[in-house]
Amino acid sequence: MKPSMKAATFLLASGLLCTLLGRGNPLSCEVCSSDGSNCSGKLQTCTHDEDTCITILTEAKKEGSLVVTSYKGCAKSSECDSGFLAMTMNPENYMGSTRRCCQDDGCNQDPLPAFVKNHTENGLRCPSCFDTFTETCTSTQDALCVGEETHCVTVTGLARSREGLLKFADVKFAARGCGTENTCHSKPGTLVPSGSHLLTIKKTSCHPSS
């Protein structure tokens, strides 16, 4: 009996050790959010399910007012894609966002290079609309697609205060317009900082623009 109990105890201890070693140390990422092309913050420890450091730079134009927003923080790899996405609702309302995902401590401390959105019309057009507090919006006009925007995109998601104040609930939003192919492949959970808000994309659907 004693040998078998010792063997069982040894196997249990080995299993626990492997589990702890498998988890490793939590990742540390720079965390900040700011208007402008770069932000600076302290390294913070991510939660165990956040295995990625993210850096996001967004340029958004709303009703003619241009806003550039930078964001750094922790994320899940399942919700992070490196690359550029862009969407145009009309000439006065568009958004472009570039992001970098990495998996080493402090790897998001360097700023992202500035990007220039191509605003040259490419002859394509898509139904366009934007609405809040809903998961659908009805198009009343067409957007003129620009640059590499070759798809008609429908995006739904949630918006919250960028400061993360708990007393403000997430607000639903829906948008339709022209988008790049990368926008079509946005993962559920993709973050897009925009001015005073942090948008979370929940669902994206696309079809080639006409």
N, C-alpha and C positions, 0 to 999 in steps of 0.2 A: 504493500500500500504506500509506504513512504516513498520509494523510488518513483512510482507513478505520479504521486502528488508533486514531487519535486520537478518532474518533467513537465507537468501541466503548468506549474508556477513559472517555469523557465519560458515556456511557449507564450504564456500570457504577457510576461515582462518584455519578451522580444517583440511581440506584436505592438505593444504600447510604444516601445522605443522607435520602431519603424514608422509608426503613425506620427510621432512627434518630429522625427527627422524629415519625414515627407512634407510636413507643413512648412518647415523652414522658418526663417525670421520674416515678419511682416515687411512689406515694401515701404520705403519712405520716398515721398514725392514733394516737390515744391508746390505750395497751394496759394493761389492769389487770383484776383479778378480786378480788372481796371479798364477804364477808357484809355484808348491809345494802343500803339502797336506792340507794347510789352508791359508786363507787370512783374513785380518782385515780391516774394513772400518767404516764409520760413518752411523748412522741411517738416512735414508731418507724417506720422505713421498711418498707413492705410489699414482698412479692415482686412480680415483674412480672405474675403472673397474678392478684394480689389487687387489685382495682380499686374496693373498697368499704370504708368504715369502718362498723363496726357497734356499736350499743349495745343491750344486752339486760338486762331486769329480770325476774327470775323469783320467783314465790311458790309454794312447794311445801309440802305437808303430808304427812308420812310417819308412819303409826302415831300420829297425834295431835300430832306435833312439827312446828311451823311454822318454815320456813327461808326467808329472803329473800336472794337472790343477785344481784349486779350484775356485768356483764362488758362490757368494751370491747376492740376489736381490729380486725384486718384480716380481710377476707373476699372471696370471689368474688361478683359480682353474681348469678351463676347459682344461688347457694346462700343468698341473702338476700331475705327478704320483710319489709317494714315492716308492723306491725300486731300484733294480739293473737291468741293461741291458748290454748285451755284444754282440759283433759282430767280427768275424774273417774273413779277406779276404785271408790271407796266414800267415805263421809263422812270417813274418817280418812286417805284417800290421794287427793290431787288435785294438780294443777299448773296454774298460769297463767303465761304469759310474754308480755311485750310487747317489741317490738324496733323499732329505727329504722335504716335503711340510708341512707348518703349518700356522695357521691363527691368531696368537697373535702378538702384537707389540714386535719387537725385538726377536722373537722366533728362528731366524736363526743365532744367535750370536755364538752358540757353534759349534765347528768343527765336521765334520763327522768322524767316525772311519775309519781307513785305511782298505782297502779290498785287498784280494789276489785272482787274477783270476786263475782259474784252467786251466792249459795248457796241461793236459793229454788228448791225442787223444782218442775219444770215438768210432772210427770206421766208423763214418758217414762222408759224403762229400757233398759239394754244389758247384754250379757254382759261380765263383768269378770274380769281376772286380771293378774298381773305376775310375770315370772320372769326370771332371769339365766342366762347361759351357754347360751342357746338362742334361736332365732328364732321359736319358737312358744310359746304358753301356753294351757292348757285352762281354760275358765271353770267355776267352781264356784258362782258366785252372780251376781246381777244388780246393776249399779250404778244408782242413782237419779239421773237427769240433772237438772242445775240450770241456771238462767239461760238462756243462748243455746245450750246444748249440745243439739243436735237430731239428731246423728248418732252411730251406733255406729262406733267407731274402733279399728283395729288398727294398732299402730306397732311397727316393729322398728328396731334401731339398735345403736350402740356407746357404751359408757361408759368414760371414762378419768379418772384423777386430775386434778383441776383444776390442780394444780401442774405437770402435764405431765411427771412423772418417767418417763424412758425405760425404767426397769427394770420398769415395770408395763405389761403388755400390755392392749390394748383388750378390754373384756368385752362380749359380746353381751347384749342384753336384748330382751324382748318384752312388750308391754302391750296390754290391751283395756279399753275402757270408753266412757263418753260423751264426746263432743267437739264443739267448735264447727265451723262450716263452714270457717273459716280453717285449723283443724288438719288437715282433710281435704286441703287444698291445699298442705301443707308441702312445700317443695322438698327433694329428696335432698341431704343435707349441712347441713340446718338445725341450728344449734347451740342447745342449751338448757342453760344452767348450772343446776345443782341441788345445793345444799350443797357437799360436797367433790368432786363429780364434774361433768364436762362431758359432756353427752349429745349425740350426733350422730344425727339421724334419717336412716335409710337408705331406709325404705319406709313408706308410709301407705296404708291402704285404708279405705273408709267405705261405709256404707249408712244410709238413714234409720232412726232408732230407732223402736221400737214403743211 
